[in-house]
């Protein structure tokens, strides 16, 4: 795949010193299966592809024990207490686990206990618009995706997988390297841009993240890009000044594209369990999240965190990561998830 730096005449107006800007562009859209930088871009996976394998650890641990408990014909109080304990062990959360058991016991009727618990768990997951996608708020505007989260959750990798997904769908993607604090962040994002055929806007280390996002939006408008995916500095939810910076980036987006309503995706490591839920809760309160990307779902035996997230935050899980490959990001489907979970 051939890359080049565009001339000053081709570049859109850019705030700040042009010497601090690095804009690299791929040579036009790629088709699914076209080689880029030695890699092969596969079509975006179906929503259920890989989900069974990704949930193998969860299904083989707490769900296996749960099904064993629910296989009893007549459930005693002690049996239901064991079900509640198993749900808690699976990261469903104590209060929510108690509520699931209470509702399952009340609705059991002619259904078996497993069917009742399964139905209650499914009801905790919000129904999705089957046509939902990362789309702009107004015709002619790029879709804006702000990716947030703490360090170590797989945020940069998730951005690369999102870029892969959209490039494989024929969209023109610009990555905004707004994590200007971590030395290697822009380099890692540039690697993903090269692999996927996306374009990237990056400033010098230590630059204003808001300016990076502003310039990426300028570039997207000038070049007719379909989507801008902005990386942000990994931060702890307890750092008020860094959370304020995210709010500033949101204001920059509103100033450049009024009414654009960006998607704000929080990347949560499934292996962190209830601590990850606390992180998501704080981010949601600070900036308002529109979706969750749950990474490393294949690495945990406690996939019940999905139910806790959606029940408490009323923010949908949009994607789940089930592997390291570029195509291992799956659009989340509640029915497919529950089916795969219970086998």
KARADA-V805769 format. One record per residue. N is the residue number from 0. RES is the residue in three letters. PSI is psi in degrees with one decimal (* if undefined). Layout:
n=N res=RES psi=PSI
n=N res=RES psi=PSI
//
This chain:
n=0 res=UNK psi=132.3
n=1 res=UNK psi=130.8
n=2 res=UNK psi=153.4
n=3 res=UNK psi=160.5
n=4 res=UNK psi=128.9
n=5 res=UNK psi=151.0
n=6 res=UNK psi=163.6
n=7 res=UNK psi=-32.6
n=8 res=UNK psi=-29.0
n=9 res=UNK psi=-18.1
n=10 res=UNK psi=149.6
n=11 res=UNK psi=165.7
n=12 res=UNK psi=134.9
n=13 res=UNK psi=132.2
n=14 res=UNK psi=145.3
n=15 res=UNK psi=-170.9
n=16 res=UNK psi=120.6
n=17 res=UNK psi=-23.9
n=18 res=UNK psi=-20.3
n=19 res=UNK psi=-2.3
n=20 res=UNK psi=138.4
n=21 res=UNK psi=109.6
n=22 res=UNK psi=114.9
n=23 res=UNK psi=135.0
n=24 res=UNK psi=139.6
n=25 res=UNK psi=159.1
n=26 res=UNK psi=65.8
n=27 res=UNK psi=174.9
n=28 res=UNK psi=151.1
n=29 res=UNK psi=154.9
n=30 res=UNK psi=155.0
n=31 res=UNK psi=128.9
n=32 res=UNK psi=-9.0
n=33 res=UNK psi=138.6
n=34 res=UNK psi=138.9
n=35 res=UNK psi=120.0
n=36 res=UNK psi=35.8
n=37 res=UNK psi=-10.2
n=38 res=UNK psi=161.5
n=39 res=UNK psi=127.7
n=40 res=UNK psi=112.3
n=41 res=UNK psi=158.5
n=42 res=UNK psi=152.0
n=43 res=UNK psi=136.6
n=44 res=UNK psi=155.3
n=45 res=UNK psi=158.8
n=46 res=UNK psi=-26.4
n=47 res=UNK psi=-5.2
n=48 res=UNK psi=127.2
n=49 res=UNK psi=-5.5
n=50 res=UNK psi=-40.5
n=51 res=UNK psi=-47.0
n=52 res=UNK psi=-39.3
n=53 res=UNK psi=-26.2
n=54 res=UNK psi=11.9
n=55 res=UNK psi=-42.9
n=56 res=UNK psi=-43.5
n=57 res=UNK psi=-44.4
n=58 res=UNK psi=-33.0
n=59 res=UNK psi=-4.1
n=60 res=UNK psi=-94.3
n=61 res=UNK psi=-32.4
n=62 res=UNK psi=-36.2
n=63 res=UNK psi=-43.8
n=64 res=UNK psi=-39.6
n=65 res=UNK psi=-45.5
n=66 res=UNK psi=-35.2
n=67 res=UNK psi=-40.4
n=68 res=UNK psi=-38.5
n=69 res=UNK psi=-6.3
n=70 res=UNK psi=-7.5
n=71 res=UNK psi=135.9
n=72 res=UNK psi=-52.5
n=73 res=UNK psi=113.7
n=74 res=UNK psi=125.1
n=75 res=UNK psi=171.8
n=76 res=UNK psi=-38.8
n=77 res=UNK psi=-36.8
n=78 res=UNK psi=-44.7
n=79 res=UNK psi=-33.8
n=80 res=UNK psi=-38.5
n=81 res=UNK psi=-36.1
n=82 res=UNK psi=-45.2
n=83 res=UNK psi=-44.4
n=84 res=UNK psi=-37.8
n=85 res=UNK psi=-39.8
n=86 res=UNK psi=-40.9
n=87 res=UNK psi=-43.0
n=88 res=UNK psi=-25.7
n=89 res=UNK psi=13.7
n=90 res=UNK psi=22.3
n=91 res=UNK psi=-28.4
n=92 res=UNK psi=146.2
n=93 res=UNK psi=-52.7
n=94 res=UNK psi=-42.7
n=95 res=UNK psi=-38.0
n=96 res=UNK psi=-41.6
n=97 res=UNK psi=-39.6
n=98 res=UNK psi=-37.8
n=99 res=UNK psi=-45.5
n=100 res=UNK psi=-43.9
n=101 res=UNK psi=-45.8
n=102 res=UNK psi=-38.3
n=103 res=UNK psi=-40.1
n=104 res=UNK psi=-35.7
n=105 res=UNK psi=-31.1
n=106 res=UNK psi=2.0
n=107 res=UNK psi=-52.9
n=108 res=UNK psi=-127.9
n=109 res=UNK psi=-9.2
n=110 res=UNK psi=154.1
n=111 res=UNK psi=163.8
n=112 res=UNK psi=-36.1
n=113 res=UNK psi=-42.5
n=114 res=UNK psi=-39.6
n=115 res=UNK psi=-46.6
n=116 res=UNK psi=-41.7
n=117 res=UNK psi=-41.7
n=118 res=UNK psi=-39.4
n=119 res=UNK psi=-43.4
n=120 res=UNK psi=-41.7
n=121 res=UNK psi=-35.1
n=122 res=UNK psi=-17.8
n=123 res=UNK psi=-17.5
n=124 res=UNK psi=125.3
n=125 res=UNK psi=144.4
n=126 res=UNK psi=142.8
n=127 res=UNK psi=151.2
n=128 res=UNK psi=117.2
n=129 res=UNK psi=-18.6
n=130 res=UNK psi=6.8
n=131 res=UNK psi=140.5
n=132 res=UNK psi=170.6
n=133 res=UNK psi=100.5
n=134 res=UNK psi=152.2
n=135 res=UNK psi=158.0
n=136 res=UNK psi=-24.6
n=137 res=UNK psi=147.7
n=138 res=UNK psi=139.6
n=139 res=UNK psi=-6.3
n=140 res=UNK psi=145.9
n=141 res=UNK psi=150.6
n=142 res=UNK psi=136.7
n=143 res=UNK psi=124.5
n=144 res=UNK psi=118.2
n=145 res=UNK psi=117.5
n=146 res=UNK psi=120.6
n=147 res=UNK psi=165.5
n=148 res=UNK psi=178.2
n=149 res=UNK psi=167.7
n=150 res=UNK psi=143.3
n=151 res=UNK psi=4.5
n=152 res=UNK psi=-8.3
n=153 res=UNK psi=28.9
n=154 res=UNK psi=-49.5
n=155 res=UNK psi=-39.7
n=156 res=UNK psi=-39.3
n=157 res=UNK psi=-41.3
n=158 res=UNK psi=-43.0
n=159 res=UNK psi=-39.5
n=160 res=UNK psi=-37.0
n=161 res=UNK psi=-42.4
n=162 res=UNK psi=-42.5
n=163 res=UNK psi=-45.8
n=164 res=UNK psi=-46.3
n=165 res=UNK psi=-34.9
n=166 res=UNK psi=-39.0
n=167 res=UNK psi=-20.9
n=168 res=UNK psi=4.9
n=169 res=UNK psi=11.8
n=170 res=UNK psi=153.0
n=171 res=UNK psi=123.7
n=172 res=UNK psi=136.3
n=173 res=UNK psi=128.1
n=174 res=UNK psi=131.4
n=175 res=UNK psi=115.1
n=176 res=UNK psi=71.6
n=177 res=UNK psi=2.6
n=178 res=UNK psi=88.7
n=179 res=UNK psi=4.7
n=180 res=UNK psi=-39.0
n=181 res=UNK psi=126.0
n=182 res=UNK psi=-41.8
n=183 res=UNK psi=1.4
n=184 res=UNK psi=-47.8
n=185 res=UNK psi=-37.4
n=186 res=UNK psi=-41.5
n=187 res=UNK psi=-39.5
n=188 res=UNK psi=-35.0
n=189 res=UNK psi=-36.6
n=190 res=UNK psi=-43.4
n=191 res=UNK psi=-36.0
n=192 res=UNK psi=-42.3
n=193 res=UNK psi=-40.5
n=194 res=UNK psi=-36.5
n=195 res=UNK psi=-11.9
n=196 res=UNK psi=19.4
n=197 res=UNK psi=165.9
n=198 res=UNK psi=158.5
n=199 res=UNK psi=139.5
n=200 res=UNK psi=123.7
n=201 res=UNK psi=141.7
n=202 res=UNK psi=-179.9
n=203 res=UNK psi=153.4
n=204 res=UNK psi=140.5
n=205 res=UNK psi=0.8
n=206 res=UNK psi=170.2
n=207 res=UNK psi=118.1
n=208 res=UNK psi=-35.1
n=209 res=UNK psi=-37.4
n=210 res=UNK psi=-35.6
n=211 res=UNK psi=-46.4
n=212 res=UNK psi=-41.2
n=213 res=UNK psi=-46.1
n=214 res=UNK psi=-34.7
n=215 res=UNK psi=-38.6
n=216 res=UNK psi=-40.7
n=217 res=UNK psi=-47.5
n=218 res=UNK psi=-40.7
n=219 res=UNK psi=-41.8
n=220 res=UNK psi=-43.9
n=221 res=UNK psi=-32.8
n=222 res=UNK psi=2.9
n=223 res=UNK psi=33.3
n=224 res=UNK psi=152.3
n=225 res=UNK psi=-30.3
n=226 res=UNK psi=139.0
n=227 res=UNK psi=122.4
n=228 res=UNK psi=116.8
n=229 res=UNK psi=121.8
n=230 res=UNK psi=150.1
n=231 res=UNK psi=160.9
n=232 res=UNK psi=132.0
n=233 res=UNK psi=132.6
n=234 res=UNK psi=153.3
n=235 res=UNK psi=141.9
n=236 res=UNK psi=-10.5
n=237 res=UNK psi=-6.6
n=238 res=UNK psi=99.6
n=239 res=UNK psi=-41.8
n=240 res=UNK psi=-35.3
n=241 res=UNK psi=-36.1
n=242 res=UNK psi=-36.2
n=243 res=UNK psi=-33.4
n=244 res=UNK psi=-37.6
n=245 res=UNK psi=-40.5
n=246 res=UNK psi=-35.8
n=247 res=UNK psi=-42.0
n=248 res=UNK psi=-40.3
n=249 res=UNK psi=-39.4
n=250 res=UNK psi=-36.6
n=251 res=UNK psi=-43.7
n=252 res=UNK psi=-43.7
n=253 res=UNK psi=-37.2
n=254 res=UNK psi=-39.5
n=255 res=UNK psi=-38.7
n=256 res=UNK psi=80.5
n=257 res=UNK psi=136.0
n=258 res=UNK psi=17.1
n=259 res=UNK psi=-22.6
n=260 res=UNK psi=71.1
n=261 res=UNK psi=149.6
n=262 res=UNK psi=129.2
n=263 res=UNK psi=104.6
n=264 res=UNK psi=124.2
n=265 res=UNK psi=125.7
n=266 res=UNK psi=118.3
n=267 res=UNK psi=128.6
n=268 res=UNK psi=116.4
n=269 res=UNK psi=-23.4
n=270 res=UNK psi=-10.8
n=271 res=UNK psi=-11.2
n=272 res=UNK psi=-133.9
n=273 res=UNK psi=-25.4
n=274 res=UNK psi=-37.5
n=275 res=UNK psi=-35.3
n=276 res=UNK psi=-39.8
n=277 res=UNK psi=-40.2
n=278 res=UNK psi=-48.2
n=279 res=UNK psi=-39.2
n=280 res=UNK psi=-43.6
n=281 res=UNK psi=-41.9
n=282 res=UNK psi=-40.3
n=283 res=UNK psi=-39.9
n=284 res=UNK psi=-32.9
n=285 res=UNK psi=-44.0
n=286 res=UNK psi=-11.4
n=287 res=UNK psi=108.7
n=288 res=UNK psi=145.8
n=289 res=UNK psi=-11.1
n=290 res=UNK psi=161.8
n=291 res=UNK psi=138.5
n=292 res=UNK psi=115.7
n=293 res=UNK psi=110.4
n=294 res=UNK psi=163.3
n=295 res=UNK psi=31.4
n=296 res=UNK psi=-27.8
n=297 res=UNK psi=-11.3
n=298 res=UNK psi=1.8
n=299 res=UNK psi=150.2
n=300 res=UNK psi=10.5
n=301 res=UNK psi=59.6
n=302 res=UNK psi=-1.1
n=303 res=UNK psi=-11.3
n=304 res=UNK psi=-26.2
n=305 res=UNK psi=-43.7
n=306 res=UNK psi=-38.4
n=307 res=UNK psi=-41.9
n=308 res=UNK psi=-52.6
n=309 res=UNK psi=-36.1
n=310 res=UNK psi=-42.4
n=311 res=UNK psi=-43.3
n=312 res=UNK psi=-19.7
n=313 res=UNK psi=32.7
n=314 res=UNK psi=125.7
n=315 res=UNK psi=142.2
n=316 res=UNK psi=118.6
n=317 res=UNK psi=-38.2
n=318 res=UNK psi=153.0
n=319 res=UNK psi=140.3
n=320 res=UNK psi=128.0
n=321 res=UNK psi=23.9
n=322 res=UNK psi=-179.5
n=323 res=UNK psi=-18.9
n=324 res=UNK psi=158.8
n=325 res=UNK psi=-31.0
n=326 res=UNK psi=4.6
n=327 res=UNK psi=37.6
n=328 res=UNK psi=116.1
n=329 res=UNK psi=131.5
n=330 res=UNK psi=129.3
n=331 res=UNK psi=128.8
n=332 res=UNK psi=119.0
n=333 res=UNK psi=-45.7
n=334 res=UNK psi=-43.7
n=335 res=UNK psi=-35.8
n=336 res=UNK psi=-48.7
n=337 res=UNK psi=-40.3
n=338 res=UNK psi=-44.8
n=339 res=UNK psi=-35.0
n=340 res=UNK psi=-43.5
n=341 res=UNK psi=-2.5
n=342 res=UNK psi=*
//
